[in-house]
């Protein structure tokens, strides 16, 4: 209480499950981006070398395996976004806000965190639809898929920029998350403008992976599964440690990209190529 005014703490902004689901979504999506972008980067570097490429693709397998694997690789990116976002929207609305924006009795806004998650999922869902339009050669502007994934990331960063936490640690966690999201949005937008860049897609992959692992970190700090190991959310030590942990997450995801790059390099040397349009 200060000067006779009672300050009410903001309500909890989610659950362990909601943050873990988002973390898994971004980690899987980032890992897929890493594999795909490593292939494309190494293909270009290989084409600039002295050895001719054999241009063997994953569709070179015989029979049903050839058709099935080729189709899955070609459609995996947009279908994953559409299906995952649909599940996310339905779960958040069914288990959380129950499709209500305001309380019918008090008129107060309810479950704002659920609506934030639904808004984020909706933009990524729309990005998946644009991906499909690009793949079926719809007459839309070039690099629209990169532009709309950038837009989805900008919206996500915008929502987290205005996130109001119930503790200093929660605010710090989401400030660091904002850095990762906004960086990914900028990388995606620059990639839309500079589609021939080889570094921007790799940077985007790392930052999307970083979002995934950091969402899990947020879940573990704010909503620990073991109450006996609860974090001191307002302690100086916690506030100082979180930026350090963020750097470790970034370093770990860069290391993961190096591992993926090394593995993909072995496939590219053997002449494997991804189907175009992914």
N, C-alpha and C positions, 0 to 999 in steps of 0.2 A: 504494500500500500504506500502510495506516495502522494502527499498533499491531498489526502482524502479521496483519491481516485483508486479504485481497485482495477488492477491490470489482470485480465483473464488470459491465461496461456492458450495459444491456438490448439485446436484439437489435434489428435494424432493424425499424421498425414499418410497413413498407409499401414500395411502389415508386412510381416516377413515374406509371406507368399507373394504379394503383389510386386515387391521389389525383386524377389528371386525370379519370378516369371519374366519380368522385364530384363533382368540380367542375363537369363538364359537366351532370350530372344536376341539381344544384341551380341552376345558372345557367339552364338551359332551363325548369325548373319555376318558378323565380322570375320569369323573363321572361313566361311564360304567366300567372302570378298577377298580374303588373303590368298586362298588357293587360286581363285580365278584371276586375280590381278597379278599374282606371281607368274602364272602361265603366260599371260599376255605380255608382261614385261620381258620375260626370258625368250619368248618367241621373237620379239623384235630384236633383242640383242643377238639371238642365234642367227636371224636373217642377215644381220650386218657382218657376221663372221665369214670364215672361208669355207666351212663345210656346208654343203647344200642340205636343206631339210627334207626328210622323207614324207612329211605331211601325213603321217598316220594319225587318225583321230580315234576317239573312243567308239565311233560308229563302225570301225573296221571289223568289229566282232561279227560272227556269223549268226544268221537266223534271228530268232526272237530276242536274244540278248543284244544284238546290234540295234534293233529298233527300239527296244525298251530303254536301254542305257542312254542312247542318243536323245530320246525324248525327255527322259528325266533330267539330264544335264541341261538341255535347252530350256526347260520350263521351270527348273527348280527355284531359281531366284524369285520371280514374281509370285509363283504359287506359294512358296514358303511365307512370303510377306502377307499375302492375302489370307491364307489359312490361319497363320499365327495371330494376325490382327483381329480376325473375326472371333477366334476363341477368346482373345484378350478382352474385346469389347463385351461379348456376351457374359463372360465370367465376372467382369467388374460390375456390370449392371445387374446381373442376377443375384450376386452374392453381396454386393455393396449398396449402391444407391437405389436399386430396385426401380430404375427408370424415373426417379423423382429428382427434380432440381431444387424444389423448395418444399418445406414442410407445410402440408395443407392447413394445419391448425395455427402455427405460429407465424408462418410466412418466411421463416429463416431459410437461408440456403443450407442444404444438407450435403454431406459426403462430397465435398469439393475435390478431395484427392482422387476419388473415383472418376469424377468428370474430367479431371486433368489427364488421367491415364487414358480414358476413352478418346479424348481429343487427340492425344498423341497417336494412339493406335489408328484413328481415322485417317490422319494424314499419311501414315505409312501404308495403310490399305490403299489409299488413292495412288500412292507412288507405285504400288504393285500393279494397279490397273494400267498406269502409263507404261510400265515396263512391257506389259503384254502388247499394248498398241505399237510400241517400237518394234517388238519381235515379229509381229504379223505385217510389218511394212506399211502401217497406216501413214498417210501423208500428213505428218506433224513435223514441227521444227526439229532439226538435228539436235541430239544430246538432250532431248526433253526428259529422258529417264534420269540423267544426272542432275538436271535442274530440279526435278520434283523430289528426289531424295534429299537434295540440299534444302529445299523448302521444308520438308518434314523435319529435318534436323534443326533448322532455324526455329520452327514452331516449338519443338521440344525444349530448346535452349531458352526461348522466351518464357515459357511456362515455369521453368525452374529458376529463371532469374527473379521472378516475383514470388517464389515459394517462401512462405513464412513458417519457420520451424518452431517447435515447442521448446527448444534448448539451443544453446550456442553451438554445441556439437552438430546438431541437425542442420543448422544454418551453414556451418563450415563444410559439412559433407556435401550439401547441395551446391555450394559455391564451387567446390572442386569438380563436381559433376558438370556444372555449367561450362567450365573451362574445356572439358573433354568434348561436350556436345557442340559448343560453338566452334571449336577448332575443326571438328568433323564437318560441320555445315560449311565453313569457309573453304575447306579442302575440296568438298564436293562441288561447290559453286565454281571454284577455280578450275576444277577438272572439266566442268561443263564448257568453260570458256577456252580451255587448253586441252582438248581431248587427246592430243598426241603425247602429253606428259607421261613420263614413266615413274616419277617419284610421287606425284599427287595421289594416284590410286593406292599406292602402298601406304602413304601417310593416312589416308582415309581408313584403310583396313586396320591400322594400329589404333586409331582413335575410336573406332567402333568397338573393337575388342576391349579397349580401356573402359568404355561405357559399361560393357557387360560385366567385367570383373568388379568395377566400382559399385555397380548396383548391388552386387552380392555383398560387398563391404558395407554399404549403407544398411542392408538388411541385417547383417551380423551385429553392427554397432547399435542400431536403434531398437531392434526386435530380436534379441538373442534367444535361441531356442532353450538354452539353459539359464534360468533366472539367476542362478548362483554366480554366473560369470557376466553379470550385467556391467556395462561400462559406466564410468563416472562422466556423465555427459557435459557437465559444466566445469570440469577440472582443467587447470592449466596444462597438465601433462597430456590429457586427451587432445586438447585443441592444438598443441604443438606437434603431436604425433601424426595427426591425420594428414597434413600436407606431405610429411615424410612417407607415409604409407602410399599416398597417391603417386609419388615419384617411383616407389618400388613397383606399383602396379604398371606404370608406364614402361619401366625397364623390363619387367617380366613379359609384357606383351610384345615389346620390340624383340626380345629373345625368341618368343614364339614365332614371330614373323620370320626370323632368321632360320628357324628349324623348318618351317613350311617352305621357305624359299629354297633351302638346300634339297629337300625331298622333291619338290617340283622340278628343280634343275636336272635331277637324274632322269625324270620322265621326258623332259624336253630333249635331253641329249639322245634319247632313244627314239625321238621323232614323234612323240605324242603331242597332239594339239587339241585344244578345247573347241567344240562346235562354236561357230561365230554367232554373235547376237546375244550371248549370255551376259 
